[in-house]
Amino acid sequence: MSKFNIGIIREGKIPPDNRTPLTPRQCMELEELYPQLDIKIESAPFRCFSDEDYKKFGVEVVDFANDSDLLIGIKEVPVDKLVPGKTYMFFSHTHKKQSQNRKLLQAILAKRITLIDFELITDEHNARLIGFGRWAGIVGAHHALIMLGERTGRYKMKPASQCLNLQEITDQYHNLEFPPAKIVITGGGRVASGAIEVMKSAGITLVDKLDFLTKTYEKPVYTILHSHDIYYLEEGKAVDKPHFYQYPQLYKSDFKKYTRAADILINCIFWNPQQAQLFNIEDAKEEGFKTKLIADISCDIDGSVPLTIEASSINNPVFGYYPSTGLMGKPYQPDSIDIMAVPNLPNELPRDASRDFGFIVKETLIPKLILDPHDVLFERATITKEGRLTPRFAYLQDYADGE
């Protein structure tokens, strides 16, 4: 029985990510289950589980795991750290032609690397199988409630980054009385599900989307909008979902009316760059624009939320956007729209998030890799193979050829 070696790499992106694709216990369980499997982990001082944690579970800690058959990480690997000829699995953020990662894809091609992207691992119905979406939704919605307290001056709460776990986050809600506010959550996937968890934990009431637009409440409420609630091809006609996902550029957004009703937007929507933005910058200048707090968990720069002109950070999560100038500034001012746009929200609860993520890696991905590495599951997610774009991702050629 031939050995299959997996190397868990240290995260090299700055600021460093503290999550891990497999916890120490999950590594041990995998090696016990598959004798042919050998897992090594590169030493890292900032990982949420220490080197000693891994050693206690019998995992070999090394300086470099370059001799492994498969190298696994979380965030984009710095270009100078890529090992030529290897197979990698991480979130590359290249399949939407993200400009900041063009050089990464170019280096992957030049170094004849095979890249399997976690974000693109889907089932036969194109539903994602793995990700940190739930935790992004939880942490992002918690930020929205923190922002409500800051904006109204009614209360203060610790961010998730200062909490040990999810329980400590939700314990903060028990003694709080949230002021009346209308909250709209966009999206229907794992991210939105995480945000909804927080609404339920905080005791915030779900209301129908029509009531949300027309009624006044003396308590905080939220409503949920899926893509078919927001976009339309012809007014008055139901959205044909397959057609929408195939031709998003043909659809218009009907979200503007919610900006006249909602105090808070928690944006969890998956946004295609061909898709219309939820609203436009000119809408935000209008007197009737009521939404003063936006937790943009999707965090696409100039994406579904056009006011997200820059990403924020865990240490400084909220900035003020000033519609009159289009510039960023101090949040929580009378004329600011306050934006939370942290791109790595699950990093605030890294142990909880890593355990959930690692469970799918352990239960689904690693067994398939060992038993059938050519499974269609991986073929669908393989952007490059030995330095060439695969047919499914040939559309990235002009992106890879650019400067």
LUMKOLKE-226317 format. One line per field, with one value per residue (C-alpha): residue number from 1; residue in one letter; x negated, y negated, z. Coordinates in steps of 0.25 Angstrom, whole numbers. Layout:
LUMKOLKE-226317
nr = NUM|...
rest = A|...
east = X|...
north = Y|...
up = Z|...
END
This chain:
LUMKOLKE-226317
nr = 1|2|3|4|5|6|7|8|9|10|11|12|13|14|15|16|17|18|19|20|21|22|23|24|25|26|27|28|29|30|31|32|33|34|35|36|37|38|39|40|41|42|43|44|45|46|47|48|49|50|51|52|53|54|55|56|57|58|59|60|61|62|63|64|65|66|67|68|69|70|71|72|73|74|75|76|77|78|79|80|81|82|83|84|85|86|87|88|89|90|91|92|93|94|95|96|97|98|99|100|101|102|103|104|105|106|107|108|109|110|111|112|113|114|115|116|117|118|119|120|121|122|123|124|125|126|127|128|129|130|131|132|133|134|135|136|137|138|139|140|141|142|143|144|145|146|147|148|149|150|151|152|153|154|155|156|157|158|159|160|161|162|163|164|165|166|167|168|169|170|171|172|173|174|175|176|177|178|179|180|181|182|183|184|185|186|187|188|189|190|191|192|193|194|195|196|197|198|199|200|201|202|203|204|205|206|207|208|209|210|211|212|213|214|215|216|217|218|219|220|221|222|223|224|225|226|227|228|229|230|231|232|233|234|235|236|237|238|239|240|241|242|243|244|245|246|247|248|249|250|251|252|253|254|255|256|257|258|259|260|261|262|263|264|265|266|267|268|269|270|271|272|273|274|275|276|277|278|279|280|281|282|283|284|285|286|287|288|289|290|291|292|293|294|295|296|297|298|299|300|301|302|303|304|305|306|307|308|309|310|311|312|313|314|315|316|317|318|319|320|321|322|323|324|325|326|327|328|329|330|331|332|333|334|335|336|337|338|339|340|341|342|343|344|345|346|347|348|349|350|351|352|353|354|355|356|357|358|359|360|361|362|363|364|365|366|367|368|369|370|371|372|373|374|375|376|377|378|379|380|381|382|383|384|385|386|387|388|389|390|391|392|393|394|395|396|397|398|399|400|401|402|403
rest = M|S|K|F|N|I|G|I|I|R|E|G|K|I|P|P|D|N|R|T|P|L|T|P|R|Q|C|M|E|L|E|E|L|Y|P|Q|L|D|I|K|I|E|S|A|P|F|R|C|F|S|D|E|D|Y|K|K|F|G|V|E|V|V|D|F|A|N|D|S|D|L|L|I|G|I|K|E|V|P|V|D|K|L|V|P|G|K|T|Y|M|F|F|S|H|T|H|K|K|Q|S|Q|N|R|K|L|L|Q|A|I|L|A|K|R|I|T|L|I|D|F|E|L|I|T|D|E|H|N|A|R|L|I|G|F|G|R|W|A|G|I|V|G|A|H|H|A|L|I|M|L|G|E|R|T|G|R|Y|K|M|K|P|A|S|Q|C|L|N|L|Q|E|I|T|D|Q|Y|H|N|L|E|F|P|P|A|K|I|V|I|T|G|G|G|R|V|A|S|G|A|I|E|V|M|K|S|A|G|I|T|L|V|D|K|L|D|F|L|T|K|T|Y|E|K|P|V|Y|T|I|L|H|S|H|D|I|Y|Y|L|E|E|G|K|A|V|D|K|P|H|F|Y|Q|Y|P|Q|L|Y|K|S|D|F|K|K|Y|T|R|A|A|D|I|L|I|N|C|I|F|W|N|P|Q|Q|A|Q|L|F|N|I|E|D|A|K|E|E|G|F|K|T|K|L|I|A|D|I|S|C|D|I|D|G|S|V|P|L|T|I|E|A|S|S|I|N|N|P|V|F|G|Y|Y|P|S|T|G|L|M|G|K|P|Y|Q|P|D|S|I|D|I|M|A|V|P|N|L|P|N|E|L|P|R|D|A|S|R|D|F|G|F|I|V|K|E|T|L|I|P|K|L|I|L|D|P|H|D|V|L|F|E|R|A|T|I|T|K|E|G|R|L|T|P|R|F|A|Y|L|Q|D|Y|A|D|G|E
east = 0|-7|-7|1|-6|2|-5|2|-5|-7|1|-8|2|1|8|6|18|19|29|25|31|30|29|20|30|35|21|19|33|30|16|23|34|24|11|5|8|-4|-1|-11|-9|-18|-21|-14|-14|-1|8|20|15|1|-11|-10|5|2|-10|-1|8|-4|-5|-19|-22|-33|-39|-35|-25|-30|-32|-17|-8|3|1|13|15|26|23|15|1|-10|-16|-30|-25|-19|-27|-28|-21|-13|2|9|22|26|35|29|39|36|48|55|43|40|29|21|19|15|0|3|10|-1|-12|-3|-3|-18|-22|-14|-5|8|18|31|39|47|57|60|63|77|87|95|105|93|95|83|78|68|65|66|79|86|76|74|89|89|77|83|97|91|83|96|102|89|91|105|101|90|99|110|101|110|100|86|82|69|66|64|49|49|58|54|65|79|85|78|83|98|97|95|109|116|116|118|130|128|134|145|138|141|131|130|122|119|115|120|107|98|94|108|111|100|106|120|114|110|123|130|120|122|137|140|153|154|165|170|163|176|179|164|167|180|181|175|169|166|156|144|149|142|146|139|137|132|128|141|147|137|135|145|145|159|167|178|172|166|151|147|135|127|129|124|112|108|111|110|106|120|127|129|129|141|134|135|148|142|132|144|149|136|128|117|113|106|101|99|102|93|90|86|78|88|100|106|102|112|113|104|96|106|117|109|109|124|131|140|128|130|119|108|102|97|90|84|81|79|69|67|60|69|78|92|91|85|81|71|59|49|48|47|39|42|35|42|55|64|62|71|75|79|89|87|72|71|59|57|56|60|72|84|86|99|96|88|93|85|79|73|65|55|51|47|58|56|43|49|54|43|44|59|58|46|53|65|57|48|60|63|48|47|61|62|50|38|45|48|34|29|39|41|33|39|53|62|63|48|48|59|50|37|33|20|13|-2|-2|9|23|33|44|54|46|41|49|37|27|29|28|15|9|12|3
north = 0|-13|-25|-37|-50|-62|-75|-86|-98|-111|-123|-133|-144|-157|-158|-144|-135|-127|-116|-102|-92|-81|-81|-72|-62|-61|-59|-47|-41|-41|-35|-24|-22|-21|-15|-19|-34|-42|-56|-67|-81|-93|-100|-113|-122|-129|-117|-115|-101|-102|-93|-86|-83|-75|-68|-63|-56|-50|-59|-62|-77|-81|-94|-90|-80|-82|-67|-64|-59|-70|-83|-89|-103|-113|-126|-130|-125|-136|-135|-133|-122|-113|-100|-97|-84|-82|-80|-90|-92|-106|-117|-125|-135|-135|-129|-143|-149|-156|-167|-166|-151|-151|-150|-138|-130|-134|-129|-116|-114|-117|-108|-96|-95|-87|-96|-91|-102|-99|-110|-102|-88|-86|-75|-71|-82|-93|-94|-97|-86|-93|-107|-116|-123|-120|-126|-138|-140|-138|-148|-158|-158|-160|-172|-178|-177|-184|-195|-197|-199|-208|-216|-218|-219|-209|-198|-192|-178|-170|-166|-151|-153|-156|-144|-130|-123|-125|-123|-135|-143|-139|-141|-156|-156|-151|-164|-174|-181|-184|-197|-196|-194|-188|-178|-172|-160|-157|-143|-129|-120|-117|-131|-136|-124|-128|-142|-137|-128|-141|-148|-136|-136|-151|-149|-158|-155|-150|-157|-156|-164|-172|-175|-179|-190|-195|-193|-200|-192|-196|-185|-180|-171|-165|-160|-151|-153|-143|-146|-144|-154|-165|-163|-163|-162|-167|-174|-165|-153|-142|-140|-127|-123|-115|-126|-136|-129|-127|-141|-150|-162|-162|-165|-178|-180|-184|-186|-201|-201|-193|-204|-213|-204|-197|-202|-191|-183|-170|-166|-151|-150|-142|-153|-150|-162|-162|-164|-178|-184|-184|-199|-210|-221|-232|-225|-227|-242|-242|-248|-235|-226|-220|-209|-215|-202|-192|-179|-174|-160|-157|-168|-169|-182|-191|-179|-176|-188|-199|-207|-196|-203|-197|-185|-187|-179|-171|-182|-193|-187|-199|-211|-223|-225|-239|-239|-254|-252|-237|-237|-229|-235|-233|-224|-227|-242|-248|-248|-235|-221|-212|-200|-187|-180|-170|-159|-149|-149|-134|-138|-144|-130|-121|-109|-107|-111|-101|-89|-91|-93|-81|-72|-73|-71|-59|-52|-55|-61|-53|-39|-43|-47|-34|-25|-32|-45|-46|-48|-58|-66|-70|-71|-82|-89|-88|-102|-98|-84|-84|-98|-98|-104|-92|-93|-97|-110|-113|-126|-131|-131|-146|-149|-141|-147|-161|-171
up = 0|-5|5|2|9|12|17|24|21|30|25|18|15|23|32|35|36|49|44|40|30|40|55|63|67|53|48|58|54|39|41|50|40|28|31|17|21|26|31|34|39|37|49|51|63|61|57|66|70|75|70|83|82|69|75|86|76|69|57|52|52|42|37|22|17|2|0|2|-9|-6|1|8|13|16|9|-4|-3|-6|-19|-14|-5|-16|-18|-33|-38|-26|-24|-15|-9|-3|-6|-17|-20|-35|-42|-42|-48|-35|-40|-27|-29|-44|-41|-32|-44|-53|-43|-42|-57|-58|-47|-53|-41|-40|-32|-26|-20|-7|-12|-24|-18|-21|-22|-35|-33|-32|-17|-9|0|9|14|26|22|34|43|34|36|51|53|43|49|62|57|52|66|72|61|65|80|76|66|77|89|96|99|96|93|91|77|74|73|88|91|94|86|81|94|100|88|90|105|103|97|110|118|106|101|87|82|70|57|44|39|25|22|8|3|5|7|19|21|23|31|41|42|44|56|62|60|67|79|81|81|69|62|47|39|25|15|11|25|27|16|21|36|48|60|74|75|66|54|42|29|19|4|-6|-20|-26|-16|-20|-35|-47|-62|-64|-53|-47|-52|-44|-45|-53|-44|-55|-64|-54|-50|-65|-70|-57|-66|-71|-58|-50|-35|-27|-14|-14|-7|5|7|10|21|27|37|36|24|27|13|11|-4|-14|-24|-39|-45|-56|-47|-44|-30|-20|-21|-27|-21|-25|-17|-4|-6|-6|6|7|8|22|24|32|36|27|30|17|20|5|4|-11|-13|-22|-22|-18|-8|-16|-3|0|-6|3|12|27|37|50|58|51|46|43|34|31|16|13|1|-1|-4|-7|3|16|29|44|46|55|50|46|32|31|26|34|27|33|22|28|18|28|39|43|48|60|64|58|67|65|50|48|54|45|33|37|39|24|20|29|26|11|4|9|8|-7|-9|-4|-11|-24|-26|-40|-34|-42|-29|-30|-45|-44|-34|-41|-47|-53|-55|-56|-60|-70|-68|-69|-79|-69|-65|-79|-78|-69|-80|-83|-68|-67|-79|-74|-66
END
